[in-house]
Amino acid sequence: MKNILSTPASLLMLVLSVVLLSPLAQARDDDSECRSQALVTLANSGVHGRATLCTTARGVRAKLKTKGLTPGTAYTIWFFYFDNSSLCTGGGPGVCGGKDLGFGDPSANPLGVFGRLDSTVADENGKETFSGRAGSLRFSSGSQVWLYLESHGPAVTTDNRRLARQQLTPEDPAGGAPNLGNVVDGAGGTADAAIAIFDIP
């Protein structure tokens, strides 16, 4: 059977497709606007590193490169978005906090929303890269994004349901029972570890 790529027309089409499609692929990668900053260590956790937040025509992506994680500890990354941070009151006038997420008020129309970005159990080197994306997400001018790293204490590797709660929920009863708040286990060993706050112009 004759090889289809042996014909001059087939070879020409292959070369043209590579030449013409490469700029399109490059444009898809180059249209992002990225901001990067050092993580702020919280509660003397010892965790440090760098956070990057990128926006493109297709949505948002984020990455955190961390060091100083405690081996064997479960960690989650949370993506917080406050649509107009100047209206926040949760941490004082213009300072966002739990109140701006509607915690404790099931009828609230909160300024903020949050969701899990990534999670892991730290290995012996204490380093990890967390990442995630939200396709089609848009930021309003004057909004604020938090990339927040939370420690969930030693990973419970002998109980898959408990480990799933550690890695998939904030384990904060104020966040909403039963799934987000995890009232069964309570706050457990959760603790602030690090944060990066991006103000969107």
Summary of the structure (lengths in Angstrom):
residues: 201
radius of gyration: 21.6
end to end distance: 61.1
largest distance: 75.8
contacts: 569
relative contact order: 0.19
helix: 22%
strand: 37%
